[in-house]
Amino acid sequence: MAKKSVKKVAARAAKTKTKAAPSAKDLSWLTPAKLKEIRKDLATMRDDMLRTVRKQQVEEGVDNGDSVDQASQSIEKELLFELSDNERTTLDMIEAAIRKVDNGTYGRCEATQKPIGRLRLEAIPYCRYSIEYQNQLEHKETEAEPGPDFSTIGEFSGGAES
């Protein structure tokens, strides 16, 4: 009798269609409202970085013209020289993410075109690559940049010491 009930449960389970949980890599969570929110957050990040640069310039006494000029896009680009390399890279990535939201490609890996995981996008909304591809890049970089060669430590040339 146990076999019949197991078979019935299995048959019932096979007939029942369960809706699969959305994949972490599914981009359906990027609704128009969510994309609008992400774009706003990215623009805020960008503006905060540029505001910090302007504040540093004021403190250092640098004058780039009147406030109307400073608000223009060309002046904003000129401010980039004040940023560190890391800040400049981050700002470029933020601006690229804003363009992706605008052109409908946000959330896709630039290299593979596969969806970037939701948790990764929520943690770093301006990331360019999926975690898998980013790991590949970092692995290639460490292979391409070998460390110092310690294989000759302890060996002497010239034979003066023994």
Secondary structure, 3 states (H helix, E strand, C coil): CHHHHHHHHHHHHHHCCCCCCCCCCCCCCCCHHHHHHHHHHHHHHHHHHHHHHHHHHHHHCCCCCCHHHHHCHHHHHHHHHHCCHHHHHHHHHHHHHHHHHHHCCCCECCCCCCECCHHHHHHCCCCCCCHHHHHHHHHHHHHHCCCCCCCCCCCCCCCCCC
